[in-house]
Amino acid sequence: MAKSFRLSVLPMALLALTGQSALALQPEAGEESLALARELDQRERHVEDLRGELGVYHPALQEAYGELGGFYLELEDYEQSVSIYNDALEIARINEGLYSESQLRIIDAMIAGNEGLTDWEAVDDLHHFRYHMASRLWELTDRRHLAAIGTWGGWKMRAIRDDLLGDSSWGVQAAIDDAGSVYRRAITALEQEPEAQPLDLANLVRGKAELDIYMMRAVANTPYNYFPGTVPRYVNQMRCRMVPAPNGQAVRQCVNVQVENPRFRESQRRNKLTTLTRYSNAINTGIDRLIAIRDRGDGLSIETLAQIDAQIAQLEAENQQYFRRGRRDSLF
């Protein structure tokens, strides 16, 4: 971990910030760059002094590393920022144990840095790590845990929608089903919590429905022959014919041949319809939950109730649209 920062990335970071060569810097830009260089130098010296005085794992270094990493993040030197925040996380885990709220803030900064590097695999790993940590810190019905689910689910939808991870269609389905199971557990737990806030429940239901709508649309638009069959594609069949024998008489000769199973394509169609129905039913369950939340009211504002009404109408329309599309013969 611990490294000497003053080897310096400083000129590169500052020139990247100004977008100009050193010779072409205008006086104002040059003054700004010099001021940033001095500040960066001071921050690096401060970290080195703390390491020398207190040791490389002292808790005070966590904040100092965090400030330095944040400064590099502002300079858009993402690689250096991520490296420094990684050191801050290591110090936090040594001093605070495996799980702490302060580590979540460090992970958030590491996510921002890796997004700057467009290292989406690292971003995905960090989001998983972040939710794992939040799930250990707080009960499932705690609003902070629920917020972490929303953050994780939001990232999943973004990664899938923008194809950031290059998953196959079945990989996408597995990712959405994984996220959906987290939402389901949280919804079930919250429904059994007497003090649960209806808006928290509505947010979870909407998050789960968004995943289901995405998958239903994908299933509806996918031709049936992309779905795995539930019976063998090929079967053996005995075929016979009459052939002349050496004595001039006709004899029956039979051989086993492999032919396509006539039930295979029908099983693909059924598989598509079953998958489509599963997501449609999940959306209907979400709609029923939103209707129940709306009808109870429970102190929700008029604006919030109107938003829930609009979401119900949108889910109903999309559910019907994609179910009809998925069953159309033209896709078969």
C-alpha positions as CSV (number, residue, x, y, z in Angstrom):
1,M,0.0,0.0,0.0
2,A,1.9,3.0,1.3
3,K,3.7,4.9,-1.4
4,S,5.5,8.2,-1.8
5,F,3.1,10.5,-3.7
6,R,5.6,13.2,-4.5
7,L,7.1,11.4,-7.5
8,S,4.7,13.4,-9.2
9,V,1.9,13.1,-11.5
10,L,1.5,16.7,-10.7
11,P,2.5,18.3,-14.0
12,M,0.4,15.8,-16.0
13,A,-2.7,16.2,-13.9
14,L,-2.6,20.0,-14.0
15,L,-1.9,20.2,-17.7
16,A,-4.8,17.8,-18.3
17,L,-6.9,20.1,-16.2
18,T,-6.0,23.2,-18.3
19,G,-6.0,21.4,-21.6
20,Q,-2.9,23.4,-22.7
21,S,0.8,22.9,-23.0
22,A,3.0,24.7,-20.5
23,L,4.2,27.1,-23.1
24,A,0.7,28.0,-24.2
25,L,-0.7,28.7,-20.8
26,Q,-2.4,32.0,-20.4
27,P,-1.4,34.0,-17.3
28,E,-4.7,33.3,-15.5
29,A,-4.6,29.6,-16.3
30,G,-0.9,29.5,-15.3
31,E,-1.7,31.1,-12.0
32,E,-4.5,28.7,-11.3
33,S,-2.3,25.7,-12.2
34,L,0.5,27.0,-9.9
35,A,-2.1,27.4,-7.1
36,L,-3.3,23.9,-7.6
37,A,0.2,22.6,-7.8
38,R,1.0,24.2,-4.4
39,E,-2.1,22.8,-2.8
40,L,-1.4,19.3,-4.1
41,D,2.2,19.5,-2.9
42,Q,0.9,20.6,0.6
43,R,-1.6,17.7,0.7
44,E,1.1,15.2,-0.3
45,R,3.5,16.6,2.3
46,H,0.8,16.4,4.9
47,V,0.2,12.7,4.2
48,E,4.0,11.9,4.2
49,D,4.4,13.8,7.5
50,L,1.5,11.8,9.1
51,R,2.9,8.5,7.9
52,G,6.3,9.4,9.4
53,E,4.9,10.6,12.7
54,L,2.1,8.1,13.3
55,G,2.9,5.0,11.2
56,V,1.4,3.8,7.9
57,Y,-1.9,2.4,9.4
58,H,-2.8,5.1,11.9
59,P,-6.6,6.1,11.7
60,A,-5.7,9.7,11.0
61,L,-4.3,8.7,7.7
62,Q,-7.7,7.6,6.5
63,E,-9.0,11.1,6.4
64,A,-5.8,12.5,4.9
65,Y,-5.8,9.8,2.1
66,G,-9.5,10.6,1.5
67,E,-8.8,14.3,1.1
68,L,-5.9,13.6,-1.2
69,G,-7.9,11.1,-3.3
70,G,-10.7,13.6,-3.5
71,F,-8.3,16.3,-4.8
72,Y,-7.0,13.9,-7.5
73,L,-10.6,13.1,-8.4
74,E,-11.3,16.8,-8.9
75,L,-8.2,17.0,-11.1
76,E,-9.6,14.1,-13.1
77,D,-6.5,12.0,-12.4
78,Y,-8.7,9.0,-11.8
79,E,-6.1,6.3,-11.7
80,Q,-4.2,8.1,-8.9
81,S,-7.4,8.9,-7.1
82,V,-8.5,5.2,-7.1
83,S,-5.1,4.1,-5.9
84,I,-5.2,6.5,-2.9
85,Y,-8.7,5.7,-2.0
86,N,-7.8,2.0,-2.1
87,D,-5.1,2.7,0.5
88,A,-7.7,4.7,2.6
89,L,-10.1,1.6,2.5
90,E,-7.3,-0.7,3.6
91,I,-6.6,1.6,6.6
92,A,-10.3,1.8,7.4
93,R,-10.7,-2.0,7.4
94,I,-7.6,-2.5,9.6
95,N,-8.9,0.1,12.2
96,E,-12.6,-0.3,12.0
97,G,-13.1,-3.9,11.0
98,L,-14.7,-5.3,7.8
99,Y,-17.8,-3.2,7.9
100,S,-18.3,0.5,8.7
101,E,-20.2,3.5,7.3
102,S,-17.0,5.4,6.6
103,Q,-16.0,2.6,4.2
104,L,-19.1,3.1,2.2
105,R,-18.1,6.7,1.5
106,I,-14.7,5.5,0.4
107,I,-16.2,2.9,-1.9
108,D,-18.5,5.6,-3.4
109,A,-15.4,7.6,-4.3
110,M,-13.7,4.6,-5.8
111,I,-16.8,4.0,-7.9
112,A,-16.6,7.6,-9.2
113,G,-12.9,7.2,-10.0
114,N,-13.4,3.9,-11.9
115,E,-16.3,5.4,-13.8
116,G,-13.9,8.1,-14.9
117,L,-11.6,5.3,-16.1
118,T,-14.6,3.6,-17.7
119,D,-13.5,0.4,-15.9
120,W,-17.0,-1.0,-15.7
121,E,-16.0,-4.4,-14.3
122,A,-14.4,-2.6,-11.4
123,V,-17.4,-0.4,-11.0
124,D,-19.7,-3.5,-10.9
125,D,-17.5,-5.2,-8.4
126,L,-17.5,-2.1,-6.1
127,H,-21.3,-1.8,-6.3
128,H,-21.6,-5.4,-5.3
129,F,-19.2,-4.8,-2.5
130,R,-21.0,-1.7,-1.4
131,Y,-24.4,-3.5,-1.2
132,H,-22.8,-6.4,0.6
133,M,-21.3,-4.1,3.2
134,A,-24.6,-2.2,3.6
135,S,-26.5,-5.5,4.1
136,R,-24.1,-6.3,7.0
137,L,-24.4,-2.9,8.6
138,W,-28.2,-2.5,8.7
139,E,-31.3,-4.6,9.0
140,L,-33.3,-5.3,5.8
141,T,-36.1,-2.9,6.9
142,D,-33.7,0.0,7.8
143,R,-34.0,2.9,5.4
144,R,-30.3,3.0,4.9
145,H,-30.4,-0.6,3.7
146,L,-33.3,0.1,1.5
147,A,-31.4,3.1,0.0
148,A,-28.5,0.8,-0.7
149,I,-30.8,-1.6,-2.6
150,G,-32.0,1.3,-4.7
151,T,-28.4,2.3,-5.4
152,W,-27.4,-1.2,-6.4
153,G,-30.6,-1.8,-8.4
154,G,-30.1,1.6,-10.2
155,W,-26.5,0.6,-11.2
156,K,-27.7,-2.8,-12.4
157,M,-30.3,-1.2,-14.7
158,R,-27.8,1.3,-16.0
159,A,-25.2,-1.4,-16.7
160,I,-27.8,-3.5,-18.5
161,R,-29.4,-0.7,-20.4
162,D,-26.1,0.8,-21.6
163,D,-24.5,-2.7,-22.1
164,L,-21.5,-1.6,-20.0
165,L,-20.5,-5.2,-19.0
166,G,-21.0,-6.9,-22.4
167,D,-23.2,-9.6,-20.9
168,S,-25.0,-12.2,-23.1
169,S,-28.8,-12.1,-23.1
170,W,-28.8,-15.0,-20.6
171,G,-26.2,-13.2,-18.5
172,V,-28.5,-10.2,-18.4
173,Q,-31.4,-12.3,-17.3
174,A,-29.4,-13.8,-14.5
175,A,-28.3,-10.4,-13.3
176,I,-31.9,-9.1,-13.3
177,D,-33.2,-12.2,-11.6
178,D,-30.5,-11.8,-9.0
179,A,-31.4,-8.1,-8.4
180,G,-35.1,-9.0,-8.4
181,S,-34.6,-11.5,-5.6
182,V,-33.0,-8.8,-3.4
183,Y,-36.0,-6.5,-4.1
184,R,-38.5,-9.3,-3.3
185,R,-36.9,-10.1,0.0
186,A,-36.9,-6.4,1.0
187,I,-40.5,-5.9,-0.1
188,T,-41.6,-9.0,1.8
189,A,-39.8,-7.8,4.9
190,L,-41.1,-4.3,4.7
191,E,-44.7,-5.4,4.3
192,Q,-44.4,-7.2,7.6
193,E,-42.9,-4.2,9.4
194,P,-45.6,-2.2,11.2
195,E,-43.6,1.0,11.2
196,A,-42.6,0.8,7.6
197,Q,-43.0,4.0,5.5
198,P,-45.4,3.4,2.5
199,L,-43.1,5.6,0.3
200,D,-40.2,3.2,1.0
201,L,-42.3,0.3,0.0
202,A,-43.5,2.1,-3.2
203,N,-39.9,2.8,-4.2
204,L,-38.9,-0.8,-3.8
205,V,-42.0,-2.0,-5.8
206,R,-41.2,0.5,-8.6
207,G,-37.5,-0.6,-8.7
208,K,-38.5,-4.3,-9.0
209,A,-41.1,-3.5,-11.6
210,E,-38.5,-1.6,-13.7
211,L,-36.4,-4.7,-13.8
212,D,-39.4,-6.9,-14.8
213,I,-40.5,-4.4,-17.5
214,Y,-37.0,-4.4,-19.0
215,M,-36.9,-8.2,-19.1
216,M,-40.5,-8.5,-20.4
217,R,-39.6,-6.2,-23.3
218,A,-36.5,-8.1,-24.1
219,V,-38.4,-11.4,-24.0
220,A,-41.2,-10.0,-26.2
221,N,-38.7,-8.8,-28.8
222,T,-36.7,-12.1,-29.0
223,P,-37.8,-14.7,-31.6
224,Y,-38.8,-18.0,-30.0
225,N,-36.0,-19.9,-31.6
226,Y,-33.5,-18.1,-29.4
227,F,-35.0,-19.8,-26.4
228,P,-33.8,-23.2,-25.3
229,G,-36.1,-26.1,-26.0
230,T,-37.4,-28.3,-23.2
231,V,-37.2,-31.6,-25.2
232,P,-34.2,-33.0,-27.2
233,R,-33.8,-31.2,-30.5
234,Y,-33.1,-34.4,-32.4
235,V,-34.5,-37.9,-32.1
236,N,-33.7,-41.3,-33.6
237,Q,-36.1,-42.6,-36.1
238,M,-36.2,-46.0,-37.9
239,R,-36.6,-45.7,-41.7
240,C,-37.1,-48.7,-43.9
241,R,-37.3,-49.3,-47.6
242,M,-37.5,-52.3,-50.0
243,V,-34.3,-53.2,-51.7
244,P,-33.5,-56.1,-54.1
245,A,-31.8,-59.1,-52.6
246,P,-29.2,-61.2,-54.5
247,N,-31.8,-63.8,-55.3
248,G,-33.9,-61.2,-57.0
249,Q,-36.5,-60.9,-54.3
250,A,-37.3,-57.6,-52.6
251,V,-36.4,-57.4,-48.9
252,R,-37.0,-54.7,-46.3
253,Q,-33.9,-52.8,-45.1
254,C,-34.1,-50.5,-42.1
255,V,-31.7,-48.0,-40.6
256,N,-31.7,-45.6,-37.7
257,V,-31.4,-41.9,-38.7
258,Q,-31.4,-38.7,-36.6
259,V,-34.2,-36.3,-37.4
260,E,-35.4,-33.0,-35.8
261,N,-37.9,-33.6,-33.0
262,P,-41.2,-32.1,-34.2
263,R,-41.9,-31.1,-30.6
264,F,-38.7,-29.1,-30.2
265,R,-39.9,-25.9,-31.8
266,E,-43.2,-26.0,-30.0
267,S,-41.2,-26.4,-26.7
268,Q,-39.3,-23.3,-27.6
269,R,-42.5,-21.4,-28.2
270,R,-43.9,-22.6,-24.8
271,N,-40.6,-21.6,-23.1
272,K,-40.9,-18.1,-24.5
273,L,-44.5,-17.8,-23.4
274,T,-43.8,-19.2,-20.0
275,T,-41.0,-16.7,-19.5
276,L,-43.1,-13.9,-20.8
277,T,-46.0,-14.9,-18.4
278,R,-43.6,-15.0,-15.4
279,Y,-42.5,-11.4,-15.9
280,S,-46.0,-10.3,-16.7
281,N,-47.3,-11.9,-13.4
282,A,-44.5,-10.2,-11.5
283,I,-45.5,-6.8,-12.9
284,N,-49.1,-7.5,-12.1
285,T,-48.1,-8.2,-8.5
286,G,-46.2,-4.9,-8.4
287,I,-49.3,-3.1,-9.8
288,D,-51.5,-4.7,-7.1
289,R,-49.0,-3.5,-4.4
290,L,-49.0,0.0,-5.7
291,I,-52.8,0.1,-5.8
292,A,-52.9,-1.1,-2.2
293,I,-50.4,1.6,-1.2
294,R,-52.4,4.3,-3.1
295,D,-55.7,3.2,-1.6
296,R,-54.4,3.2,2.0
297,G,-53.0,6.7,1.5
298,D,-51.2,6.6,4.9
299,G,-50.3,10.3,4.9
300,L,-48.9,10.4,1.3
301,S,-49.0,13.8,-0.3
302,I,-51.4,14.5,-3.2
303,E,-48.4,14.8,-5.5
304,T,-47.0,11.4,-4.4
305,L,-50.4,9.7,-4.9
306,A,-50.6,11.2,-8.4
307,Q,-47.1,9.9,-9.2
308,I,-48.2,6.4,-8.0
309,D,-51.3,6.6,-10.2
310,A,-49.2,7.5,-13.2
311,Q,-46.8,4.7,-12.5
312,I,-49.7,2.2,-12.2
313,A,-51.1,3.3,-15.5
314,Q,-47.7,3.1,-17.2
315,L,-47.0,-0.4,-15.9
316,E,-50.4,-1.6,-17.0
317,A,-50.0,-0.2,-20.5
318,E,-46.5,-1.6,-20.9
319,N,-47.4,-5.0,-19.5
320,Q,-50.3,-5.4,-22.0
321,Q,-48.2,-4.0,-24.9
322,Y,-45.3,-6.4,-24.4
323,F,-47.5,-9.4,-23.6
324,R,-49.4,-8.9,-26.9
325,R,-46.2,-8.4,-28.8
326,G,-44.6,-11.5,-27.4
327,R,-47.4,-13.7,-28.5
328,R,-47.7,-12.3,-32.0
329,D,-47.2,-15.0,-34.7
330,S,-44.9,-12.7,-36.6
331,L,-42.2,-13.2,-34.0
332,F,-42.4,-16.9,-34.4
